[in-house]
Amino acid sequence: MHLARFPRYRLGHFPTPLERLDRLSAFLGGPEIWMKRDDCTGLASGGNKTRKLEFLLADALAQGADTLVTQGATQSNHVRQTAAAAARAGLACHALLERRVTNQGADYETAGNVLLDRMMDCHFDFRPEGLDMNAEGQALADELRAQGRKPYFIPGGGSNPVGALGYAACAEELVHQADAQGLRIDAIVHATGSAGTQAGLVAGLYAMNAPIPVTGISVRAPRERQIANVHALAAQTAELLGARGALPRDLVDAHDDQVGPGYGQPTDGMVEAMLLLARLEGILLDPVYSGKGFAGLVALIRAGGFRKGQRIVFVHTGGSAALFAYGHLFNNQKAA
Ligand SMILES: *Cc1c(COP(=O)(O)O)cnc(C)c1O
């Protein structure tokens, strides 16, 4: 794997820290839990989309684009980081926000990521739930092109092979950090949605011959569908990386037991996981992605899925900006 073959526009603060969580590990009484701090990528409050956007923005600039077009849910962290990337490079940003979550109160469409989108001059429009949002985004790009703009369309979550290169880069960064300190990683766990993060990690590890299992905790799709989505994108990404041989499907594992009532809908496990990490380690997760991802790790540990002495890396994919759109969840929390 040789990532310098691909154009890249530096947006983030890398490498992100790899930290051992001693108080949380002791509390759960199972494996050693480590955290890859991709909530600290540094772009307008950070998160996993920054790594993908380094490759996507470079591709956009190589094609002469003057406008980034993308889509996401109303509280999309991806749209917020895309708006920031556009601002940094002097491009315009247009986004479509899907009203996928409609029952979370008055602040949901104005606070959190939406507020930050506005501040960074992202032009956005809402769409009702259930449309083919990538098709809607392409249609918006066509409209802008007809008006004389040079749009570059980024699919939801930045999840295509170019974007997934960002997580192949993360796999490489993580393995180097671990090797430098003699840390044997037994498993990687993280939240999975549009699939690019897991696909990039799996493809990068495959291309490096680093046999570390990766488990995605789905925040939306049922298990089989999520595995199929991740595998399809991982295989394309491995091919783009020049890896030898077709990427085996059994390298992709996902669980769907944290989705609860649906995307962006709170669950008790998510609230418990978020409070555990906030109170034992001073680390903030988010209710839509990393909170459910971490709840998945806690559930796996409690079910005996990992042994004492193993070292598990949770990739913190960010998202805490969305907390301020979910104030009602935590406003009435009592001290433990
Ligand atoms: C987008 C996102 C994810 C999921 O990553 P995918 O690449 O879409 O699977 C996880 N956590 C946060 C905070 C995100 O914004």
The ligand as an SDF file (V2000), in Angstrom:
LIG
                    3D

 15 15  0  0  0  0  0  0  0  0999 V2000
  -20.5520    9.1950    9.5610 C   0  0  0  0  0  0  0  0  0  0  0  0
  -20.2370    8.8040   10.9610 C   0  0  0  0  0  0  0  0  0  0  0  0
  -19.9940    7.4570   11.3070 C   0  0  0  0  0  0  0  0  0  0  0  0
  -20.1420    6.3300   10.3490 C   0  0  0  0  0  0  0  0  0  0  0  0
  -19.1170    6.2750    9.4080 O   0  0  0  0  0  0  0  0  0  0  0  0
  -19.4380    5.6520    7.9780 P   0  0  0  0  0  0  0  0  0  0  0  0
  -18.1880    5.8050    7.2340 O   0  0  0  0  0  0  0  0  0  0  0  0
  -20.5820    6.4790    7.4270 O   0  0  0  0  0  0  0  0  0  0  0  0
  -19.8540    4.2410    8.1620 O   0  0  0  0  0  0  0  0  0  0  0  0
  -19.6350    7.1590   12.6120 C   0  0  0  0  0  0  0  0  0  0  0  0
  -19.5560    8.1310   13.5410 N   0  0  0  0  0  0  0  0  0  0  0  0
  -19.8090    9.4230   13.2590 C   0  0  0  0  0  0  0  0  0  0  0  0
  -19.7260   10.4100   14.3590 C   0  0  0  0  0  0  0  0  0  0  0  0
  -20.1570    9.8020   11.9570 C   0  0  0  0  0  0  0  0  0  0  0  0
  -20.4200   11.0920   11.7000 O   0  0  0  0  0  0  0  0  0  0  0  0
  1  2  1  0
  2  3  1  0
  2 14  2  0
  3  4  1  0
  3 10  2  0
  4  5  1  0
  5  6  1  0
  6  7  2  0
  6  8  1  0
  6  9  1  0
 10 11  1  0
 11 12  2  0
 12 13  1  0
 12 14  1  0
 14 15  1  0
M  END
$$$$
